[in-house]
Amino acid sequence: MTEKEKMLAGQLYKAWDEELVHERMRASQLLYNFNQSKVTEEHYRAQILQELLGYSGEGTYIEPSFQCDYGYNIKVGDGFFANYNCVLLDVCPITIGDRVLFGPNVQVYTATHPLNKKERANGLESGRPITIGDDVWVGGSAVINPGVSIGEGAVIGAGAVVTRDVPPDVFVGGNPAKIIKEI
């Protein structure tokens, strides 16, 4: 398997692989253009997102500054909105449903590192996909950790650290995030 195939499969891989470095550089250049664009250049921003993301639904809007690893592993549905300083570490797929709202500073991490110090010292890393259902609202400065699925209609409180799956139609908050109430 190539390092990219290992990465996409959630296996340990070498991030410094030439193909992956080239793909991150491509994404970095697109992100630079996006983040340096003028507020009046909405059409240009939309074009960049179309080129960067694996899929972006109708009405996708992301406020600069935006950061990701590759972009092509990110799929967002119709009406997606991300406020300032969104970070989507997409070494594995990030799938976001329709009408999902992100507050400022939301961070979604598919990337992770081994707990074993020898593997970590060798520079190996891995990832686990993240899925966010339709009509989810993620409050500002929330962190979604690798491998998490968030059910339809859930609300993630500001500052929450989501370490496990969230069922549909609940409000979660805290660190680690826990169900506070059903909606």
N, C-alpha and C positions, 0 to 999 in steps of 0.2 A: 504494500500500500504506500502511496505517496504521503508526505506529511500533511498535505491538505485533506486527503481522504481520512487519515487518522483523526485530524482535528474535527472534521464534520461528523465523524462517527462517535465522538466523545472519548476517544482514546488518548493516551499520552502522546504528545507530538513535540517537534522542535519548531518553535515559532520563528527562529532565525533562518528557516529554510528559504532558499532564494525565491521560489514562487510566491510564498506567503509574504515575504518582505516586499516584493514587487506589488502585490495586490494591496497591501497596507499603504504603500506609497501612493498608489493610484487614489485610494480613498482619501488619504491625507490632502492630496492636491484638490480634489473635489470639495472637501470640507473647508479648505482654506478659501476657495472661491465663494462658497456658500456663506461662510462666516464673515467675509469681507464685503459682501454685496450690500447695496444700499436698500433702505427700507422701501424705496419706490420701485425696486426691481423684483417684485413678486413673481412675475412670469419667469425670469431668469432663475430665481431660487427653485421654482417648481421644476424647471428643466433639469437642474442639478440633482434634485431629489429623485427624479425619474431615472437618471443615469446611475445614481449611487445605490439606491435601495433595490432589493430584489423585487419588491412590488410596493407601490403606494396607491391606495385607493383615491377615489374622487374626494376633493376637498381636504387633502392632507396639508397640514400647516405645521411647520416647525420653526420656532423662533431661534435665531442665532443667539448664542453660540451653541453648536451641536457637535458632538464627537461620537465616532464609532470606530471599530477596527477595520471592517471590510465593506459594510453596507449591503452587500448582496445577500447576506443571511437575514436581513430584516424585511419582514412583510407586514405592512400596516393596512388596515381596512379603511373604508370610507369614513370621512369626518374625523380622522385622527388629528389631535392637537397636542403639541408638546411646547411648554413654555420654556423660558430661557435656561441655558446650561444643561440640556439633556445629554446624558451619556448612555449609549447602548453598546456594550461590549459584546460583539456578535461573532465570537469564534464558533458558535453553534447557532442554529436558527432561533430567532426571536419572532414570534407570530403574535400580532396585536390585532384585535377585532375591530369592528365598526364602532364609531362614536366614543372612542376612548380618549380620555383627557389626562394629561400629565401636568402637574404643577411645576414650578421652577425647581431646578436642581435634582430632578428624578434621575436615578441611576439604575440601570438594568444590566446585570452581569451574568452572562453565560460562562465567562472565563473563570477558571479556578486553577489552583496549583496543588500538587500532591501534599498530603500531610507528612509523608515520609521525607525526612530531611535530606537523605542521599539523592532521591529522585529530584527533589526541589533544587538541590545544589547542582545537579546536572542540567538545570534550565528547562526541564520538561514541564509542560502544562497541559491542561485538558479543558473540557467544557461540557455543559449540559444545557439542553434547549429550555427555553422559557416560552410559555403560552399565556396570553392575556385575553380573556373573552370579551364579548361585546359589552358596551355600556359600562365599562369600568372607569372609575375616577381614582387616580393615584395622586395623593397630596404631595405638596412640595417637600423636597429633600428625603423622600422615601427611597429605600434601596430594595431592589428585588434580586434575590440571590439565585445562583445556578440551579436549574432543574425544577423551578417552581412553576405551577400552573395556577392562574387566578380565574375563578369562575365568573360567569356573566353577571353583570350588575353589582359586583363587589365594589366597596370603597376602601381604599388603603389610606389611613390617616397620615397626616404630615409627619415626617421624621420616622415613620415605621421602618423596621428592618424585617423584611419578609423572608423567612428561612424555610418555610414549608407551604404546601398547597393551601389555597384559600378557596372555600366553597362558594357557590353562587350566592348573591344577595345577602352578604354580611358586611359589617363594618369591622375592620381590624386595625389595631394600632399597637404601638409599643416596640420594645426591643428585648427579645424577639417578638414579632407581631403575634397577637392573640385576638381571637374573636371577642369583640366588645358587645356587639348586639346584632340581631338579625334585622334586615331592612324590610 
